[in-house]
Amino acid sequence: MKKTISLYFLYYLRFFARLQIKKIKLLNPKLVIVGITGSAGKTSTLLATEATLKPELRVKTNYGGNSESGIPLSILDLRNPDFSFFSWLKIAILAPIKLLINWKVYDIYLVEMGIDSSQSPKNMSYLLSIIKPDVAVFLNVNPVHLQSFSSLDQIAEEKAKLVNSAKVAIINTTDPLVKKYTRHKKTISIKPLHLDIPHYFLPSIYQISLGAAISVAKYLKIDQNTAQTNLINNFRLPPSRSSIFKGQNNSTIIDSSYNSSPLATTEMLEFLATFPSPKVAVLGDMRELGKATQISHTNLYKTALKTADTIISVGPETSRFFGNKSKKFLYWWQAADYLKDNLPLDATILIKGSQNTIYLEEIVKSLLKYPSDSKKICRQSSYWVKLKSNFRNSKELSTT
């Protein structure tokens, strides 16, 4: 019953989102919609593209909402602060009102499009029933959400529906599955781009995101020098994605605790290897990998052995599949307590793990030299603080 109600509510949101898109196009017939998909780097690419275009054009993004509910909410300029019943009720009331009062005009709408399954409404076909991009960016394929797919090929085929339905496809041809399933006749290859961005230490995985942003700018006839200058001056990452903080014991914290996947975490470990010792890798479980869970965590452990002096793991999957040279914990507070007492002097600490019960940002918070920096890390709203507090209390009660 609940599932049926949720589905009808999604159709309700989709109805008003479609009307809003039609209205925006009537206000500006030259509107260009750019869709971005991939297993990793979607948000970075969206923000890099926004930074590249925004000084020249009126840009709207769906930052923070790339799903079957997030995209229509973005189109309607609505948000759900706490996902409660009353918030959804308020959204239901506001959706038709927004259609009547929201007359904002844009030149570009950047839409991050994430899928969790091959089945509607969590697949690309459903997202394309909400919005149809003119330009599509396809970054990569790796085993994120593999538990909901039969294979990596099925993930690639589902994601490729975006680029194959757009007028122009901008693709990462170095990824074999991206190349295999892109059947669009008009494709632009992404050229990886290295730029020094102030305030960030960016590993090589970001070169594809930066290159994709420049490719979009070039398609929109913004010259490369202007695009690169805009990118350097305006690019900002969300909290806990390669952020750098001063930590206790004169340490440097690389906070990448927002989320985790095999490709992104491997890149971050190789980035950690470029720093002087002592190097500490705090690694949480990588979620939703399905059949690839064991091999992905095993391979990650092997990479960590080569790139870090100390390995600390958090979560049941890393506890199960990491070897005996890692210090293993089930929960973030256990690892935080250990680190407070065993943190080497002058260490570089990489902290990276998936969302949902792992919450390694709390380890970052516990190690900060300046507690005021906690406002710069992810999931610190009252909603998330309460959720994490309840989770910790439930686990501590269950072990007493």
C-alpha positions as CSV (number, residue, x, y, z in Angstrom):
1,M,0.0,0.0,0.0
2,K,2.8,2.4,1.0
3,K,4.7,1.6,-2.2
4,T,1.6,2.3,-4.3
5,I,1.0,5.7,-2.6
6,S,4.6,6.6,-3.1
7,L,4.4,5.8,-6.8
8,Y,1.3,7.8,-7.4
9,F,2.9,10.7,-5.5
10,L,5.9,10.5,-7.9
11,Y,3.5,10.7,-10.8
12,Y,1.9,13.7,-9.3
13,L,5.3,15.5,-9.0
14,R,6.2,14.4,-12.5
15,F,3.0,15.9,-13.9
16,F,3.8,19.4,-12.5
17,A,7.5,19.2,-13.3
18,R,6.7,18.5,-16.9
19,L,4.5,21.5,-17.0
20,Q,7.1,23.7,-15.4
21,I,9.7,22.6,-18.0
22,K,7.3,23.5,-20.8
23,K,6.7,26.9,-19.2
24,I,10.5,27.5,-18.9
25,K,10.9,26.6,-22.6
26,L,8.2,29.0,-23.5
27,L,9.9,31.8,-21.6
28,N,13.2,31.0,-23.3
29,P,12.9,28.8,-26.4
30,K,16.8,28.7,-26.5
31,L,17.0,26.9,-23.2
32,V,19.6,24.0,-23.3
33,I,19.1,21.1,-20.8
34,V,22.4,19.3,-20.0
35,G,22.0,15.8,-18.4
36,I,25.0,14.2,-16.5
37,T,25.3,10.6,-15.6
38,G,27.9,8.1,-14.5
39,S,28.8,5.9,-11.5
40,A,31.1,8.5,-10.0
41,G,31.8,12.2,-10.4
42,K,28.3,13.4,-11.4
43,T,28.1,16.1,-8.8
44,S,31.7,17.3,-9.4
45,T,31.0,17.5,-13.1
46,L,27.7,19.4,-12.5
47,L,29.5,21.9,-10.2
48,A,32.5,22.3,-12.6
49,T,30.1,22.9,-15.5
50,E,28.2,25.4,-13.5
51,A,31.4,27.2,-12.6
52,T,32.4,27.3,-16.2
53,L,29.1,28.6,-17.6
54,K,27.6,30.8,-14.9
55,P,29.5,34.0,-15.5
56,E,28.3,33.9,-19.1
57,L,24.8,32.4,-18.9
58,R,21.8,32.1,-16.6
59,V,22.3,28.6,-15.1
60,K,20.0,26.4,-12.9
61,T,21.2,23.1,-11.4
62,N,19.5,20.3,-9.5
63,Y,22.4,20.0,-7.1
64,G,21.4,17.8,-4.2
65,G,18.5,16.0,-6.0
66,N,19.4,13.6,-8.8
67,S,16.6,11.0,-8.2
68,E,13.1,10.2,-9.3
69,S,11.9,12.6,-6.6
70,G,14.8,15.0,-6.5
71,I,14.7,16.0,-10.1
72,P,11.0,17.1,-10.1
73,L,11.5,18.9,-6.8
74,S,14.4,20.8,-8.4
75,I,12.4,21.7,-11.5
76,L,9.7,23.1,-9.2
77,D,12.1,24.9,-6.9
78,L,11.0,22.8,-3.9
79,R,13.0,21.0,-1.3
80,N,12.3,18.4,1.4
81,P,14.3,19.4,4.6
82,D,13.6,16.3,6.7
83,F,11.7,13.8,4.5
84,S,8.8,13.7,7.1
85,F,5.2,13.1,6.3
86,F,4.4,16.8,6.9
87,S,7.2,17.9,4.5
88,W,5.8,15.7,1.7
89,L,2.3,17.0,2.5
90,K,3.6,20.6,2.2
91,I,5.2,19.7,-1.1
92,A,2.0,18.3,-2.5
93,I,0.2,21.5,-1.7
94,L,3.0,23.8,-3.1
95,A,3.6,21.9,-6.4
96,P,0.6,23.5,-8.3
97,I,1.2,26.8,-6.6
98,K,4.8,26.9,-7.7
99,L,3.7,26.2,-11.3
100,L,1.6,29.4,-11.1
101,I,4.1,31.7,-9.3
102,N,7.6,30.6,-10.5
103,W,8.5,32.5,-13.7
104,K,12.3,32.3,-13.4
105,V,14.1,32.2,-16.8
106,Y,17.3,30.3,-17.5
107,D,19.6,29.7,-20.4
108,I,21.0,26.4,-19.1
109,Y,19.6,23.7,-16.8
110,L,22.2,21.3,-15.6
111,V,20.6,18.0,-14.4
112,E,22.5,15.3,-12.6
113,M,20.7,12.0,-13.2
114,G,21.4,9.1,-10.9
115,I,19.8,5.7,-11.1
116,D,19.6,2.9,-8.5
117,S,17.9,0.1,-10.5
118,S,16.9,-1.1,-14.0
119,Q,13.3,-1.0,-12.8
120,S,11.0,2.0,-12.8
121,P,10.9,4.5,-11.2
122,K,14.5,4.2,-10.2
123,N,15.9,3.8,-13.7
124,M,16.9,6.1,-16.5
125,S,13.8,5.5,-18.6
126,Y,11.7,7.0,-15.7
127,L,14.0,10.0,-15.3
128,L,13.8,10.6,-19.1
129,S,10.0,10.6,-18.7
130,I,10.4,13.7,-16.5
131,I,13.0,15.6,-18.5
132,K,14.8,15.1,-21.8
133,P,18.2,16.7,-22.0
134,D,19.5,18.2,-25.2
135,V,23.1,17.5,-24.3
136,A,24.2,14.5,-22.3
137,V,27.4,13.7,-20.4
138,F,28.4,10.1,-19.7
139,L,31.3,9.8,-17.3
140,N,32.0,6.2,-16.3
141,V,30.6,2.8,-15.2
142,N,31.6,1.0,-12.0
143,P,29.8,-1.3,-9.6
144,V,27.8,1.2,-7.6
145,H,24.2,-0.1,-7.0
146,L,25.3,-3.4,-8.6
147,Q,23.0,-5.2,-6.1
148,S,20.1,-3.9,-8.2
149,F,21.5,-4.9,-11.5
150,S,22.5,-8.2,-13.1
151,S,25.9,-6.9,-14.4
152,L,28.1,-3.9,-15.1
153,D,26.9,-4.1,-18.7
154,Q,23.3,-3.7,-17.5
155,I,24.3,-0.6,-15.6
156,A,26.1,0.8,-18.6
157,E,23.2,0.1,-20.9
158,E,20.7,1.8,-18.6
159,K,22.8,4.9,-18.1
160,A,23.5,5.1,-21.8
161,K,19.8,5.7,-22.5
162,L,20.6,9.3,-21.5
163,V,23.3,9.9,-24.1
164,N,21.5,7.9,-26.8
165,S,18.3,10.0,-26.5
166,A,20.0,13.4,-26.5
167,K,20.9,15.6,-29.4
168,V,24.6,15.5,-28.5
169,A,26.6,13.0,-26.4
170,I,29.7,14.1,-24.5
171,I,31.4,10.9,-23.4
172,N,34.5,9.5,-21.6
173,T,35.9,7.3,-24.3
174,T,38.6,5.9,-21.9
175,D,35.8,3.9,-20.1
176,P,35.2,0.8,-22.3
177,L,31.6,0.4,-21.1
178,V,30.7,4.0,-21.8
179,K,32.2,3.6,-25.3
180,K,30.5,0.2,-25.9
181,Y,27.0,1.3,-25.1
182,T,27.0,4.9,-26.5
183,R,25.4,4.5,-29.9
184,H,24.8,8.2,-30.6
185,K,26.1,9.3,-34.0
186,K,27.1,12.8,-32.7
187,T,29.6,12.3,-29.9
188,I,32.2,14.5,-28.3
189,S,35.1,12.9,-26.5
190,I,36.0,14.3,-23.1
191,K,39.7,15.3,-22.9
192,P,40.9,14.9,-19.3
193,L,42.0,18.3,-17.9
194,H,44.5,19.1,-15.1
195,L,43.9,22.5,-13.4
196,D,45.2,23.8,-10.1
197,I,42.0,24.8,-8.3
198,P,42.6,27.0,-5.2
199,H,41.7,25.5,-1.8
200,Y,41.5,21.9,-3.1
201,F,43.8,19.0,-3.5
202,L,42.2,17.1,-6.4
203,P,43.2,13.6,-7.4
204,S,43.3,12.6,-11.1
205,I,39.7,11.3,-11.2
206,Y,38.6,15.0,-11.3
207,Q,40.4,15.5,-14.6
208,I,37.4,13.8,-16.4
209,S,34.9,16.1,-14.6
210,L,36.9,19.2,-15.4
211,G,37.3,18.1,-19.0
212,A,33.6,17.4,-19.3
213,A,32.8,20.9,-18.1
214,I,35.1,22.4,-20.7
215,S,33.5,20.2,-23.4
216,V,30.1,21.5,-22.5
217,A,31.4,25.1,-22.6
218,K,32.9,24.5,-26.0
219,Y,29.7,23.1,-27.4
220,L,27.9,26.2,-26.1
221,K,30.5,28.4,-27.9
222,I,32.4,29.7,-24.9
223,D,36.1,29.9,-25.8
224,Q,38.4,27.7,-23.8
225,N,40.5,30.4,-22.1
226,T,37.3,32.0,-20.7
227,A,36.0,28.6,-19.7
228,Q,39.1,27.7,-17.9
229,T,39.4,31.0,-16.1
230,N,35.8,30.7,-15.0
231,L,36.5,27.2,-13.8
232,I,39.5,28.2,-11.7
233,N,37.8,31.2,-10.2
234,N,34.4,29.7,-9.5
235,F,34.7,26.0,-8.9
236,R,33.6,24.9,-5.4
237,L,33.0,21.3,-4.1
238,P,30.3,20.4,-1.6
239,P,31.4,19.6,2.0
240,S,33.5,16.4,2.5
241,R,34.6,15.9,-1.0
242,S,38.4,16.3,-1.0
243,S,38.2,19.1,1.5
244,I,41.4,19.8,3.5
245,F,41.5,20.5,7.2
246,K,44.1,21.0,9.9
247,G,43.8,18.2,12.5
248,Q,45.1,17.3,15.9
249,N,48.8,16.4,16.4
250,N,49.7,18.7,13.5
251,S,47.9,16.4,11.1
252,T,46.4,17.1,7.7
253,I,42.9,15.7,7.1
254,I,41.7,14.9,3.6
255,D,37.9,14.8,4.2
256,S,36.2,12.7,1.5
257,S,33.6,11.2,3.8
258,Y,30.5,12.2,1.9
259,N,30.4,8.9,-0.1
260,S,32.5,6.1,-1.5
261,S,32.8,3.8,-4.5
262,P,35.6,1.5,-5.8
263,L,36.9,3.9,-8.5
264,A,36.8,7.1,-6.4
265,T,38.3,5.5,-3.3
266,T,41.1,3.9,-5.3
267,E,41.9,7.3,-6.8
268,M,41.9,8.9,-3.4
269,L,44.3,6.2,-2.0
270,E,46.7,6.8,-4.8
271,F,46.5,10.5,-4.1
272,L,47.3,9.8,-0.4
273,A,50.4,7.9,-1.6
274,T,51.9,11.2,-2.9
275,F,52.1,12.6,0.7
276,P,55.0,12.0,3.1
277,S,54.6,9.4,5.9
278,P,52.9,8.8,8.2
279,K,49.9,8.2,6.0
280,V,46.6,7.0,7.6
281,A,43.7,5.6,5.5
282,V,40.3,5.5,7.4
283,L,38.1,3.5,5.1
284,G,34.4,2.8,5.5
285,D,32.3,0.2,3.7
286,M,31.4,0.8,0.1
287,R,27.6,0.2,-0.2
288,E,25.3,-1.2,-2.8
289,L,27.9,-3.2,-4.7
290,G,26.0,-6.5,-4.8
291,K,28.0,-9.4,-6.2
292,A,31.0,-7.2,-6.4
293,T,31.1,-6.5,-2.7
294,Q,33.8,-9.0,-1.8
295,I,36.2,-8.4,-4.7
296,S,35.8,-4.6,-4.5
297,H,36.7,-4.5,-0.8
298,T,39.5,-7.1,-1.2
299,N,41.0,-5.0,-4.0
300,L,40.6,-1.8,-2.0
301,Y,42.5,-3.4,0.9
302,K,45.3,-4.4,-1.5
303,T,45.5,-0.8,-2.7
304,A,45.5,0.6,0.8
305,L,48.4,-1.7,1.7
306,K,50.5,0.0,-1.0
307,T,49.5,3.6,-0.3
308,A,49.0,3.9,3.5
309,D,51.1,3.2,6.5
310,T,48.1,2.6,8.7
311,I,44.7,1.3,7.7
312,I,41.6,1.7,9.8
313,S,38.3,0.3,8.6
314,V,34.7,1.0,9.7
315,G,31.7,-1.2,8.9
316,P,30.8,-4.9,8.5
317,E,32.0,-5.3,5.0
318,T,35.5,-3.9,5.5
319,S,35.7,-5.9,8.8
320,R,34.9,-9.0,6.8
321,F,37.0,-8.5,3.7
322,F,40.0,-6.5,4.8
323,G,43.1,-8.4,6.0
324,N,44.8,-8.5,9.4
325,K,47.0,-5.5,8.8
326,S,44.0,-3.2,9.2
327,K,42.6,-2.0,12.5
328,K,38.9,-2.9,12.3
329,F,35.8,-1.3,13.8
330,L,32.1,-1.7,13.2
331,Y,31.1,1.9,14.1
332,W,32.6,5.4,13.6
333,W,32.7,6.3,17.3
334,Q,34.9,3.3,18.0
335,A,37.4,4.3,15.3
336,A,37.3,7.9,16.5
337,D,38.2,6.9,20.1
338,Y,41.1,4.8,18.8
339,L,42.4,7.6,16.6
340,K,42.3,10.1,19.4
341,D,44.7,7.9,21.4
342,N,46.8,6.6,18.5
343,L,47.2,9.4,16.0
344,P,50.8,9.8,14.8
345,L,52.4,13.3,14.8
346,D,52.4,15.1,11.4
347,A,50.1,12.5,9.8
348,T,48.1,12.8,6.6
349,I,44.7,11.2,7.1
350,L,42.4,10.2,4.3
351,I,38.8,9.6,5.5
352,K,36.4,8.1,3.0
353,G,33.3,5.9,3.3
354,S,29.8,5.4,2.0
355,Q,26.6,7.0,3.3
356,N,24.0,5.3,5.6
357,T,25.2,4.1,9.0
358,I,28.9,4.6,8.2
359,Y,29.1,8.4,8.7
360,L,32.8,8.9,8.7
361,E,32.3,12.7,8.8
362,E,31.9,12.2,12.5
363,I,35.5,10.9,12.7
364,V,36.6,14.1,10.8
365,K,34.7,16.2,13.3
366,S,36.5,14.4,16.3
367,L,39.9,15.1,14.8
368,L,39.6,18.7,13.8
369,K,42.2,21.1,15.3
370,Y,39.6,23.9,15.0
371,P,36.1,22.7,16.1
372,S,34.6,25.7,14.2
373,D,35.5,23.8,11.0
374,S,32.8,21.3,11.7
375,K,30.3,23.5,9.9
376,K,32.3,22.8,6.7
377,I,31.7,19.0,6.7
378,C,28.8,17.1,5.4
379,R,25.5,16.0,7.1
380,Q,25.6,18.5,10.0
381,S,22.0,19.7,9.8
382,S,19.6,19.0,12.7
383,Y,18.0,16.2,10.7
384,W,21.3,14.3,10.2
385,V,22.6,15.0,13.7
386,K,19.4,13.5,15.2
387,L,19.5,10.5,12.8
388,K,23.1,9.7,13.7
389,S,22.5,10.2,17.5
390,N,19.6,7.8,17.3
391,F,21.6,5.3,15.4
392,R,24.5,5.4,17.9
393,N,22.2,5.1,20.9
394,S,20.4,2.1,19.4
395,K,23.7,0.3,18.7
396,E,25.2,1.1,22.1
397,L,22.0,-0.1,23.9
398,S,22.0,-3.3,21.9
399,T,25.5,-4.2,23.1
400,T,24.9,-3.5,26.8
